[in-house]
Amino acid sequence: MSLGPLGNDDATPPATPQPPEPPPRPPDAPPAVVLIGVSGSGKTTVGALLARRLGWIFADGDRFHSPENIAKMTALKPLSDADRSPWLAQIGTWIDDEGVAGQACVVACSALKRVYRDVLRDGRPQVRLVYLVVPSERLRTRMLAREGHMFAADMLASQLAILERPIPDEGVYQVKSMPTAAQTVDAVLRVAHLEQFLAPGAEQPADSGF
C-alpha cells in the first residue's frame, strides 16, 4: 500500500475545487465522525462540542488505550504500530457497537498514518474523517498550557515526525482550526456536510478559546 507524504501542520493543505462529497450510508448505519490530528489539535474539545451540537454520543480515543500504552506514553515513549493496532481495533469496535444500537457518534483519534485511518474506515462507509489543521507553533503552545495530560509537550515532535497528512484521494475533510472551539465546530459542520444532522432546537454554545 502506498502511504501519503510526511509533513507538518504548517504546510498549506492541498488545494481542491471543493470538499469531498459526503459518503454513502448503508441502511441502519448512523453516521460516525472521527476527528483526527496530533495531540493539541483540539480533537477532544471540538469533538465533544460537535457531538453536543448534533445530539450524538462522543468518545475520546485515549480511553481505548491499553494500560501498557498509557504507561509508555506516561514515560514519554512513543507508541509503535504494534501498540496502536489493538487500540485502533477497539475504536472501530466501539463505532460498530454504536451503529448497531442506532447511535450516531463522534470520536477523537489521532490516526496519524494513512494505514491507521484505513483501519478505522475498513467496512465502515458511514465514517467521515475530519483532519484538524493547526500550525505547529500553536500546537506546542497549547501543549505547554495543558495540565495533567499524559502526553507531554516534548513528545509533540515525535507525532509530527510520523504524521502523514491526508492527501486528496483519501477523501478526508480538512478543517483549519479557528480562534475558538465553537467557530471550529461551525467549520466542521459546513465542510463535512453535517449541518443536515443538527439536533432540532440545538443552541449555539457560548464561544470560548482553546
PAKOL-502778 format. One record per atom (N, C-alpha, C, O, CB): x, z, y; residue in one letter. Coordinates in pm, whole numbers, padded with zeros to 5 digits, always signed. Atoms other than C-alpha are relative to their C-alpha. Glycine has a CB too. Layout:
<atoms>
XZYA;...
</atoms>
This chain:
<atoms>
+00085+00000-00119M;+00000+00000+00000M;+00088+00000+00124M;+00185+00076+00130M;-00096+00122+00001M;-00076+00006-00122S;+00133-00089+00344S;-00049+00105+00096S;-00169+00117+00120S;-00009-00139+00063S;+00036-00107-00091L;+00141+00201+00587L;+00016-00046+00144L;+00096-00135+00173L;+00084+00124-00027L;-00008+00033-00141G;+00090+00184+00961G;+00131+00048+00059G;+00200+00129-00003G;-00117+00060+00075G;-00127-00038-00063P;+00384+00223+01202P;-00002+00143+00047P;-00107+00200+00077P;+00030-00092+00117P;-00012-00134-00054L;+00513+00559+01308L;-00010-00008+00151L;+00017-00112+00210L;+00133+00065-00043L;+00011+00000-00144G;+00453+00661+01666G;-00038+00137+00049G;-00053+00230-00031G;-00101-00104+00048G;+00047-00127-00053N;+00350+00938+01903N;-00112-00025+00097N;-00147-00140+00125N;+00114+00078+00067N;+00120+00014-00080D;+00063+01008+02131D;+00026-00043+00143D;-00069-00055+00220D;-00073+00129+00001D;-00028+00052-00133D;+00242+00888+02445D;-00018-00150+00004D;-00028-00210+00112D;+00141+00037+00044D;+00016+00145+00004A;+00204+00530+02327A;-00142-00038+00036A;-00236+00038+00014A;+00037-00055-00139A;+00133+00049-00035T;-00086+00324+02455T;-00068-00050-00125T;-00009-00130-00198T;+00008-00111+00106T;+00070+00048+00120P;-00348+00269+02181P;-00011-00151+00001P;-00022-00211+00108P;-00141+00063-00009P;+00012+00145+00006P;-00368-00091+02059P;-00126-00047+00069P;-00234+00010+00053P;+00002-00048-00145P;+00115+00053-00072A;-00593-00298+02279A;-00094-00072-00096A;-00049-00155-00176A;+00046-00096+00112A;+00099+00069+00081T;-00914-00409+02108T;-00115-00040+00091T;-00142+00029+00189T;-00050+00090-00118T;+00109+00045-00086P;-01205-00604+02256P;-00109+00104+00015P;-00167+00116+00123P;-00059-00126-00055P;+00103-00102-00004Q;-01447-00324+02171Q;+00021+00094-00118Q;+00089+00059-00214Q;-00142-00064-00003Q;-00016-00095+00112P;-01469-00014+01948P;-00056-00059-00129P;-00144-00145-00125P;-00069+00135+00032P;+00056+00048+00128P;-01530-00074+01576P;-00148+00028-00008P;-00198+00124+00050P;+00072+00066-00117P;+00142-00022+00021E;-01890-00108+01475E;-00021+00119-00093E;+00067+00148-00174E;-00066-00126-00057E;+00025-00112+00091P;-02049+00191+01301P;-00005-00048-00144P;-00055-00158-00171P;-00131+00072+00036P;+00000+00041+00140P;-02002+00181+00923P;-00140+00002-00058P;-00226+00076-00010P;+00093+00089-00082P;+00132-00005+00065P;-02298+00108+00697P;-00016+00132-00074P;+00081+00187-00125P;-00018-00119-00098P;+00027-00124+00072R;-02463+00414+00547R;-00087-00028-00120R;-00197-00081-00107R;-00067+00104+00093R;+00083+00018+00118P;-02584+00404+00190P;-00117+00098+00004P;-00111+00197+00077P;+00083+00018-00130P;+00113-00094+00003P;-02918+00571+00114P;+00045+00141-00038P;+00133+00159-00122P;-00108-00049-00099P;-00025-00140+00033D;-02909+00951+00108D;+00143+00045+00030D;+00192+00140-00032D;-00030+00025-00144D;-00136-00043-00037A;-02562+00971+00267A;+00002+00026+00150A;+00021-00066+00229A;+00106-00108-00039A;-00003-00032-00143P;-02578+01155+00601P;+00139-00030+00058P;+00238-00024-00015P;-00037+00148+00025P;-00130+00031-00060P;-02302+01062+00848P;+00093+00121-00003P;+00050+00236+00003P;-00018-00048+00143P;-00103-00104-00005A;-01978+01258+00842A;+00109-00047+00096A;+00162-00157+00081A;+00059+00030-00143A;-00103+00032-00098V;-01733+01260+01133V;+00123+00085-00029V;+00113+00207-00043V;-00050+00024+00146V;-00125-00071+00020V;-01369+01352+01074V;+00087-00021+00123V;+00131-00133+00151V;+00074-00048-00130V;-00087+00007-00117L;-01170+01432+01388L;+00143+00021-00045L;+00175+00122-00109L;-00041+00106+00107L;-00138-00005+00048I;-00802+01362+01328I;+00098+00005+00116I;+00064-00032+00229I;+00029-00120-00090I;-00105-00010-00101G;-00478+01422+01516G;+00091+00117-00031G;+00062+00198-00119G;-00060+00015+00140G;-00096-00107+00024V;-00181+01653+01534V;-00055+00132+00051V;-00155+00136+00122V;+00135-00032+00069V;+00040-00132-00046S;-00209+02025+01593S;+00009+00006+00152S;+00106-00041+00211S;+00089+00109-00065S;+00003-00008-00145G;-00304+02097+01953G;-00076-00113+00066G;-00090-00115+00188G;+00138+00004+00052G;+00071+00113-00058S;-00500+01776+01998S;-00145+00033+00036S;-00213-00046+00101S;+00002-00117-00095S;+00135-00042-00035G;-00826+01968+02028G;-00104-00028-00107G;-00224-00024-00080G;-00042-00067+00126G;+00093+00035+00109K;-00978+01877+01690K;-00106+00107-00021K;-00225+00077-00032K;+00076-00023-00130K;+00094-00108+00030T;-01135+02217+01633T;-00095+00025+00117T;-00216+00038+00097T;+00075+00128-00034T;+00084-00024-00118T;-01260+02273+01988T;-00101-00111+00019T;-00220-00086+00038T;+00087+00014+00125T;+00088+00115-00018V;-01401+01923+02021V;-00097-00013-00117V;-00215-00043-00098V;+00082-00130+00016V;+00084+00013+00118G;-01531+01920+01664G;-00115+00099-00001G;-00229+00062-00031G;+00083+00019-00124G;+00106-00101-00002A;-01724+02245+01698A;-00104-00032+00107A;-00224-00016+00084A;+00059+00140+00026A;+00093+00034-00108L;-01875+02133+02029L;-00081-00125-00035L;-00200-00134-00005L;+00077-00021+00131L;+00070+00122+00043L;-01960+01789+01888L;-00110+00034-00101L;-00222-00016-00090L;+00100-00100-00062L;+00099-00039+00100A;-02137+01947+01590A;-00118+00072+00065A;-00233+00052+00026A;+00063+00091-00107A;+00107-00071-00071R;-02333+02172+01825R;-00090-00099+00073R;-00212-00086+00069R;+00059+00102+00101R;+00079+00100-00072R;-02443+01874+02035R;-00089-00080-00095R;-00201-00117-00061R;+00093-00094+00078R;+00072+00081+00096L;-02552+01685+01724L;-00095+00080-00088L;-00184+00025-00152L;+00098-00075-00086L;+00079-00082+00090G;-02705+01979+01542G;+00047-00011-00144G;-00031+00006-00237G;-00146-00038+00008G;-00058+00017+00132W;-02471+01922+01247W;+00084+00123-00037W;+00108+00209+00048W;+00086-00129-00006W;-00086-00108+00044I;-02256+02160+01041I;+00146-00038+00027I;+00183-00155+00020I;-00022+00031-00150I;-00141+00023-00031F;-01886+02199+01130F;+00091+00080-00092F;+00057+00192-00131F;+00029+00035+00147F;-00102-00072+00077A;-01579+02293+00928A;+00138-00034+00056A;+00167-00150+00085A;-00008-00035-00151A;-00140+00020-00037D;-01218+02340+01035D;+00079-00026-00128D;+00074+00054-00221D;+00057+00124+00079D;-00075+00036+00120G;-00991+02168+00784G;+00098+00106-00045G;+00131+00112-00164G;+00073-00126+00023G;-00096-00103+00038D;-00749+02462+00793D;-00056+00095-00106D;+00019+00153-00185D;+00043+00080+00122D;+00059-00097+00093R;-00995+02669+00593R;+00013-00046-00146R;-00005+00034-00238R;-00148+00023+00033R;-00010+00053+00136F;-00941+02443+00290F;+00143+00005-00055F;+00167-00034-00169F;-00050-00142-00003F;-00138-00011+00049H;-00566+02507+00267H;+00011+00112-00103H;-00058+00213-00096H;+00097+00026+00117H;-00027-00102+00102S;-00440+02699-00033S;+00084+00112+00062S;+00147+00093+00166S;+00073-00062-00122S;-00086-00108-00049P;-00269+03037+00014P;+00147-00043+00006P;+00221+00000+00094P;-00014+00123-00090P;-00139+00047+00001E;+00058+02862-00075E;+00030-00086+00123E;+00135-00073+00185E;+00028-00081-00129E;-00019+00082-00119N;+00013+02608+00202N;+00006+00086+00127N;+00089+00063+00214N;-00112-00102+00012N;+00003-00088-00117I;-00073+02879+00453I;+00131+00077+00011I;+00183+00095+00121I;-00118+00097-00008I;-00127-00074-00001A;+00238+03074+00352A;+00114-00089+00050A;+00199-00044+00126A;+00032+00053-00141A;-00105+00091-00044K;+00458+02767+00403K;-00010-00024+00151K;+00091-00020+00222K;-00010-00134-00076K;+00015+00026-00143M;+00312+02692+00746M;+00033+00123+00084M;+00091+00111+00192M;-00141-00046+00031M;-00033-00124-00070T;+00342+03056+00850T;+00151+00019+00008T;+00204+00075+00104T;-00065+00121-00070T;-00147-00009+00003A;+00709+03036+00751A;+00066-00119+00070A;+00187-00139+00060A;+00049+00007-00145A;-00049+00116-00077L;+00743+02722+00970L;+00061-00107-00089L;+00155-00176-00050L;+00104+00045+00101L;-00045+00104+00091K;+00795+02497+00669K;-00106-00109-00005K;-00222-00081-00035K;+00028+00057-00142K;+00098+00109+00003P;+00629+02154+00689P;-00053-00024-00140P;+00020-00006-00238P;+00061-00129+00056P;+00060+00028+00129L;+00392+02061+00410L;+00042-00138-00050L;+00065-00229+00029L;-00153+00008+00009L;-00033+00128+00063S;+00477+01782+00166S;-00129-00073-00035S;-00239-00017-00025S;+00087+00021-00126S;+00117+00074+00045D;+00244+01510+00044D;-00066+00070-00119D;-00188+00073-00131D;+00039-00145-00038D;+00054-00071+00117A;+00207+01707-00280A;-00080+00123+00044A;-00181+00156-00018A;+00114+00042-00095A;+00073-00116-00052D;+00099+02014-00078D;-00136-00043+00056D;-00235+00028+00040D;+00082+00071+00109D;+00121+00045-00069R;-00160+01813+00112R;-00103-00063-00093R;-00222-00066-00061R;+00036-00098+00108R;+00091+00071+00089S;-00311+01629-00185S;-00122+00083-00040S;-00234+00036-00021S;+00074-00044-00124S;+00119-00079+00036P;-00535+01912-00315P;-00080+00044+00122P;-00201+00062+00113P;+00041+00123-00081P;+00069-00037-00124W;-00617+02010+00044W;-00095-00111+00043W;-00211-00085+00076W;+00101+00029+00112W;+00085+00113-00035L;-00750+01661+00121L;-00115-00014-00099L;-00228-00047-00060L;+00082-00128+00004L;+00104+00009+00102A;-00940+01662-00208A;-00109+00104+00026A;-00228+00076+00008A;+00060+00020-00141A;+00098-00105-00030Q;-01108+01990-00109Q;-00089-00039+00117Q;-00209-00015+00115Q;+00072+00133+00030Q;+00079+00044-00116I;-01216+01847+00225I;-00098-00109-00043I;-00215-00108-00004I;+00091-00052+00114I;+00087+00105+00050G;-01353+01538+00051G;-00116+00055-00080G;-00229+00008-00068G;+00078-00097-00083G;+00105-00062+00079T;-01546+01756-00191T;-00102+00069+00088T;-00222+00064+00061T;+00060+00101-00098T;+00093-00065-00094W;-01693+01954+00098W;-00092-00102+00064W;-00213-00078+00076W;+00078+00077+00108W;+00083+00106-00059I;-01812+01632+00264I;-00103-00048-00101I;-00220-00069-00067I;+00088-00117+00048I;+00092+00044+00105D;-01963+01521-00068D;-00113+00100-00021D;-00230+00063-00030D;+00076-00022-00132D;+00100-00104+00025D;-02140+01852-00121D;-00102+00006+00114D;-00222+00021+00090D;+00067+00137-00018D;+00091-00002-00113E;-02285+01850+00231E;-00092-00123-00004E;-00210-00114+00029E;+00078+00005+00132E;+00080+00121+00010G;-02401+01491+00177G;-00110+00013-00104G;-00224-00028-00080G;+00088-00118-00033G;+00100-00020+00105V;-02577+01582-00147V;-00113+00091+00051V;-00229+00074+00014V;+00065+00062-00127V;+00099-00091-00056A;-02752+01859+00045A;-00077-00062+00116A;-00165+00002+00174A;+00067+00128+00046A;+00068+00068-00110G;-02863+01604+00305G;+00045+00045+00137G;-00028+00031+00235G;-00147+00020-00012G;-00050-00058-00124Q;-02646+01763+00572Q;+00108-00087+00063Q;+00213-00109+00001Q;+00053+00141-00025Q;-00104+00069-00075A;-02457+01557+00830A;+00103+00103+00044A;+00070+00220+00063A;-00059-00076+00124A;-00105-00098-00025C;-02124+01715+00916C;+00112-00055+00088C;+00128-00176+00105C;+00058+00049-00130C;-00120+00029-00077V;-01816+01724+01137V;+00111+00087-00057V;+00089+00205-00083V;-00021+00025+00154V;-00113-00077+00050V;-01475+01830+01010V;+00126-00038+00077V;+00147-00155+00107V;+00019-00022-00152V;-00128+00023-00066A;-01139+01868+01184A;+00110-00001-00105A;+00123+00094-00182A;+00027+00109+00108A;-00106+00015+00101C;-00845+01746+00976C;+00111-00086+00059C;+00083-00192+00115C;-00054-00063-00132C;-00110+00074-00062S;-00500+01629+01087S;+00010-00144-00050S;+00020-00237+00030S;+00130+00072-00025S;-00006+00135+00059A;-00486+01331+00844A;+00104-00086+00070A;+00071-00193+00123A;-00138-00067+00009A;-00105+00065-00078L;-00154+01224+00991L;+00042-00136-00054L;+00084-00223+00023L;+00120+00089+00007L;-00042+00126+00060K;-00082+00942+00746K;-00122-00082-00042K;-00230-00030-00067K;+00093+00025-00120K;+00110+00086+00041R;-00292+00643+00657R;-00047+00033-00142R;-00166+00030-00170R;+00043-00148+00008R;+00042-00030+00138V;-00288+00738+00289V;-00089+00124-00003V;-00178+00132-00087V;+00124+00022-00090V;+00087-00118-00008Y;-00443+01075+00384Y;-00140-00042+00044Y;-00241+00002-00011Y;+00058+00107+00097Y;+00129+00046-00050R;-00717+00901+00578R;-00073-00081-00106R;-00195-00074-00117R;+00019-00084+00127R;+00061+00078+00107D;-00776+00665+00288D;-00063+00091-00105D;-00169+00058-00160D;+00104-00091-00066D;+00057-00095+00096V;-00833+00965+00059V;-00135+00051+00049V;-00231+00059-00027V;+00097+00119-00023V;+00124-00055-00056L;-01098+01104+00292L;-00113-00104+00002L;-00230-00068-00009L;+00025+00051+00142L;+00103+00104-00006R;-01278+00769+00312R;-00033-00061-00135R;-00133-00132-00148R;+00044-00109+00093R;+00019+00063+00131D;-01249+00673-00053D;-00137+00034-00058D;-00165+00150-00087D;+00111+00043-00096D;+00133-00022+00055G;-01604+00628-00183G;-00095+00066+00097G;-00203+00111+00058G;+00009+00082-00122G;+00084-00067-00100R;-01745+00768+00142R;-00017-00091+00122R;+00042-00064+00227R;+00062+00137+00043R;+00018+00091-00114P;-01857+00480+00366P;-00068+00064+00119P;-00067+00008+00228P;-00078-00120-00043P;+00067-00066-00111Q;-02052+00728+00577Q;+00098+00072+00092Q;+00059+00119+00199Q;-00102+00099-00053Q;-00100-00072-00079V;-01726+00880+00709V;+00045-00084+00119V;+00078-00202+00105V;+00121+00038-00088V;-00054+00062-00121R;-01627+00796+01066R;+00120+00082+00045R;+00107+00200+00075R;-00109-00009+00114R;-00121-00067-00044L;-01270+00883+01159L;+00018-00020+00149L;+00009-00132+00200L;+00123-00052-00078L;-00020+00005-00144V;-01207+00969+01523V;+00136+00063+00031V;+00158+00182+00006V;-00116+00073+00077V;-00135-00044-00031Y;-00846+00996+01640Y;+00007+00042+00146Y;-00019-00039+00235Y;+00104-00111-00029Y;-00013-00052-00136L;-00791+01216+01948L;+00141-00028+00052L;+00239+00022-00003L;-00031+00152+00005L;-00127+00043-00057V;-00514+01066+02161V;+00036+00094+00115V;-00037+00102+00214V;-00006-00148+00049V;-00044-00098-00100V;-00322+01328+02363V;+00150-00019+00025V;+00226-00027-00072V;-00031+00146-00046V;-00143+00010-00028P;+00017+01292+02542P;+00077+00117-00062P;+00027+00230-00064P;+00026-00005+00152P;-00075-00102+00073S;+00288+01484+02356S;+00035+00121+00087S;+00038+00232+00035S;+00127-00059-00056S;-00033-00114-00085E;+00382+01700+02657E;-00121+00093+00016E;-00106+00215+00019E;+00048-00048+00138E;+00120-00083-00007R;+00022+01817+02690R;-00023+00074-00131R;-00069+00189-00131R;-00123-00085+00035R;+00012-00066+00130L;+00019+01891+02318L;+00088+00125-00006L;+00043+00232-00048L;+00039-00096-00113L;-00092-00114+00006R;+00324+02114+02349R;-00046+00113+00092R;-00035+00230+00057R;+00143-00045+00038R;+00049-00103-00093T;+00178+02294+02650T;-00114+00078-00063T;-00121+00201-00052T;-00047-00065+00132T;+00111-00068+00067R;-00138+02368+02453R;+00049+00091-00111R;+00001+00203-00125R;-00098-00102-00057R;-00050-00080+00112M;+00058+02490+02152M;+00066+00128+00049M;+00050+00234-00011M;+00098-00080-00083M;-00067-00118-00054L;+00266+02726+02364L;-00099+00103+00053L;-00070+00222+00057L;+00096-00039+00110L;+00101-00090-00055A;-00052+02872+02511A;-00086+00064-00106A;-00161+00157-00077A;-00087-00075+00097A;+00086-00052+00106R;-00215+02940+02174R;+00058+00129-00057R;+00180+00142-00071R;-00018-00105-00111R;-00042-00128+00058E;-00202+03290+02027E;-00064+00017-00137E;-00181-00016-00156E;-00039+00117+00093E;+00055-00034+00131G;-00246+03391+01665G;-00025-00119-00089G;-00092-00106-00192G;-00124+00074+00017G;+00021+00117+00085H;-00241+03038+01528H;+00119-00014-00094H;+00233+00010-00055H;-00019-00130+00085H;-00106+00003+00099M;-00044+02980+01210M;+00098-00114+00022M;+00207-00115-00036M;-00059-00010-00138M;-00086+00116-00018F;+00103+02654+01333F;+00075+00015+00132F;+00015+00000+00238F;-00082-00131-00002F;-00081-00028-00119A;+00386+02726+01577A;+00030-00128+00076A;+00032-00237+00020A;+00130+00071-00039A;-00030+00115-00085A;+00471+02500+01870A;+00126-00072-00046A;+00138-00193-00028A;+00015+00045+00146A;-00125+00062+00044D;+00815+02438+01723D;-00022-00100-00112D;+00065-00184-00137D;+00098+00107-00045D;+00026+00093+00109M;+00654+02251+01434M;-00072-00127+00046M;-00096-00218-00033M;-00081+00068-00108M;+00068+00119-00050L;+00480+02001+01659L;+00085-00124-00020L;+00033-00231-00054L;-00035+00016+00148L;-00089+00115+00016A;+00783+01774+01645A;-00005-00056-00141A;+00003-00178-00160A;+00144+00038+00036A;+00004+00048+00138S;+00760+01757+01265S;-00127-00078-00026S;-00127-00174-00103S;+00010+00118-00098S;+00124+00075+00016Q;+00398+01645+01288Q;+00008-00136+00069Q;-00035-00237+00013Q;-00118+00080+00056Q;-00014+00127-00070L;+00475+01380+01548L;+00093-00095-00075L;+00078-00217-00068L;+00052+00023+00143L;-00096+00083+00072A;+00760+01259+01328A;-00065-00074-00117A;-00025-00186-00149A;+00116+00085-00052A;+00062+00065+00115I;+00533+01180+01033I;-00132-00069+00035I;-00192-00137-00047I;-00024+00100-00110I;+00126+00060-00042L;+00230+01071+01235L;+00004-00152-00010L;+00096-00216+00041L;-00033+00041+00142L;+00019+00145+00004E;+00117+00717+01155E;-00126-00029+00081E;-00238-00009+00034E;-00011-00054-00149E;+00114+00028-00086R;-00102+00611+01443R;-00092-00102-00066R;-00044-00200-00121R;+00047-00050+00138R;+00091+00098+00057P;-00416+00433+01324P;+00015-00136+00068P;+00033-00145+00189P;-00145+00048+00013P;-00008+00136-00053I;-00399+00057+01365I;-00137-00065-00015I;-00220-00016-00092I;+00111-00083-00074I;+00136+00055-00005P;-00698-00173+01427P;-00066-00026-00134P;-00187-00008-00148P;+00001-00126+00075P;+00065+00037+00127D;-00751-00278+01066D;-00055+00121-00076D;-00126+00104-00175D;+00099-00074-00088D;+00056-00120+00064E;-00830+00085+00971E;-00143+00028+00046E;-00217+00097-00024E;+00087+00120+00029E;+00134-00029-00051G;-01146+00090+01181G;-00017+00142+00048G;-00127+00197+00044G;-00101-00029-00105G;+00006-00137-00051V;-01059+00431+01326V;-00034-00004+00149V;+00024-00082+00225V;+00136+00075-00025V;+00035-00009-00142Y;-01220+00520+01658Y;+00106+00082+00073Y;+00136+00194+00032Y;-00142+00063+00019Y;-00101-00071-00077Q;-00957+00618+01914Q;-00059+00046+00133Q;-00113-00034+00209Q;+00124-00089+00023Q;+00058-00059-00119V;-01062+00853+02193V;+00108+00075+00076V;+00172+00165+00022V;-00119+00094-00037V;-00097-00069-00083K;-00837+00961+02476K;-00056+00135+00042K;-00169+00145+00090K;+00038-00085+00125K;+00044-00134-00038S;-00856+01334+02537S;-00022+00007+00150S;+00061-00037+00229S;+00104+00105-00045S;+00037-00014-00141M;-01029+01410+02866M;+00039+00139+00050M;+00080+00224-00029M;-00153-00023+00019M;-00042-00130-00054P;-00960+01704+03101P;-00074+00119-00060P;-00019+00229-00068P;-00020+00002+00148P;+00076-00110+00059T;-01235+01913+02939T;-00052-00040-00138T;-00061-00158-00171T;-00116+00041+00091T;+00051+00024+00135A;-01371+01951+02588A;-00134-00074+00005A;-00157-00166-00074A;-00016+00132-00076A;+00131+00063-00008A;-01725+01853+02692A;+00012-00147+00037A;-00063-00231-00015A;-00088+00072+00102A;-00021+00140-00037Q;-01600+01533+02855Q;+00054-00079-00119Q;+00018-00195-00139Q;+00097-00010+00120Q;-00054+00067+00118T;-01406+01451+02540T;-00110-00024-00103T;-00114-00129-00166T;+00114+00083-00062T;+00113+00018+00091V;-01718+01507+02330V;-00087-00117+00045V;-00131-00197-00037V;-00084+00129-00009V;+00078+00113-00051D;-01908+01267+02555D;+00066-00132-00037D;-00002-00228-00075D;-00016+00010+00153D;-00073+00123+00035A;-01637+01007+02493A;-00011-00029-00149A;-00027-00145-00188A;+00147+00010+00042A;+00013+00018+00145V;-01652+01064+02116V;-00140-00053-00035V;-00153-00145-00115V;+00027+00134-00073V;+00137+00044+00026L;-02031+01025+02116L;-00017-00148+00033L;-00082-00222-00041L;-00099+00084+00082L;+00014+00138-00044R;-02003+00697+02303R;+00081-00096-00087R;+00029-00196-00137R;+00042-00014+00146R;-00090+00091+00069V;-01703+00539+02130V;-00034-00013-00149V;-00026-00121-00205V;+00144+00046+00016V;+00029+00001+00143A;-01805+00636+01775A;-00146-00027-00033A;-00189-00008-00147A;+00040+00132-00060A;+00140+00038+00022H;-02167+00526+01819H;-00082+00116-00058H;-00158+00098-00154H;-00008-00120-00094H;+00068-00118+00051L;-02302+00878+01769L;-00116+00046+00087L;-00187+00139+00050L;+00098+00112-00015L;+00105-00046-00091E;-02544+00905+02061E;-00138-00004-00065E;-00226+00074-00030E;+00001-00084+00126E;+00131+00012+00067Q;-02831+00796+01833Q;-00033+00125-00083Q;-00149+00147-00118Q;-00001-00123-00089Q;+00022-00118+00084F;-02784+01119+01634F;-00016+00129+00080F;-00028+00237+00021F;+00114+00014-00097F;+00010-00121-00080L;-02808+01361+01926L;-00125+00079-00037L;-00234+00024-00052L;-00001-00034+00149L;+00113-00086+00037A;-03027+01656+01838A;-00105-00002+00110A;-00071+00006+00228A;+00048+00145-00028A;+00107-00002-00102P;-03367+01646+02013P;+00009+00125+00086P;+00017+00236+00034P;-00139-00008-00066P;-00004-00113-00091G;-03355+01864+02321G;+00138+00065+00011G;+00151+00173+00069G;-00098+00102-00043G;-00134-00058-00008A;-02980+01921+02285A;+00043+00011+00146A;+00027-00083+00224A;+00101-00085-00081A;-00042-00022-00137E;-02842+02070+02605E;+00149-00030+00015E;+00229-00007-00075E;-00031+00144+00043E;-00141+00020-00032Q;-02519+01968+02769Q;+00062+00137+00026Q;+00019+00207+00118Q;+00017-00096+00124Q;-00058-00133-00020P;-02298+02278+02734P;+00081+00007+00128P;+00122-00095+00183P;+00088+00038-00118P;-00083-00019-00119A;-02111+02424+03027A;+00139-00055-00027A;+00197-00032-00133A;+00007+00151+00040A;-00131+00062+00018D;-01788+02232+03079D;+00110+00101+00024D;+00100+00186+00111D;+00016-00120+00093D;-00116-00088-00015S;-01456+02409+03038S;+00123-00074-00047S;+00113-00169-00124S;-00018+00132-00079S;-00124+00064+00038G;-01093+02313+03000G;+00042+00042-00141G;-00015+00134-00200G;+00108+00033+00099G;-00051-00035+00132F;-00900+02321+02675F;+00084+00126+00010F;+00137+00173-00091F;+00084-00117-00060F;
</atoms>
